[in-house]
């Protein structure tokens, strides 16, 4: 469903979904990552396969978490 490949992929699933996106990523794609829900209940860490795609395609994968932005919560609540 991505005939031209993937330039940006927001990931909060991990597992096979992330691996499929890595396979279809374009060169210099960007992958913001905020979760890995597919692994939350796993008892063993199986890791992420196809990570070589990150090197070959020069993919930037950056993790972020809500706790890095808690200081912005009062302004957000005032606006919402």
Secondary structure, 3 states (H helix, E strand, C coil): CCCCCEEECCECCCHHHHHHHHHHEEEEEEEEECCCHHHCCCCCCCCCCCCHHHHHCCCEEEECCHHHHHHHHHHHHHHC
